[in-house]
């Protein structure tokens, strides 16, 4: 199923990064490196596109500690 969805998303012109399983979703939690920061400062409402490599790098630097800290400060 993931492959079919990724293929569709790519067919309409977007890049796809497989961020793992639902168990790994903490890597994308608020406050982790992949949460918005690769796309520019929050003050820039339009953001800026980044490559798949930037998103992969941000996912790789996420730690459970940063995800837990972000969740605790909400």
ABEGO torsion letter per residue (X at the ends): XAAAAAAAAAAAGBBBBBAEBAAAAAAABBGBAABGAAAEBAABAAEBBBBAAAAAAAAAABBAAAAAAAAAAX
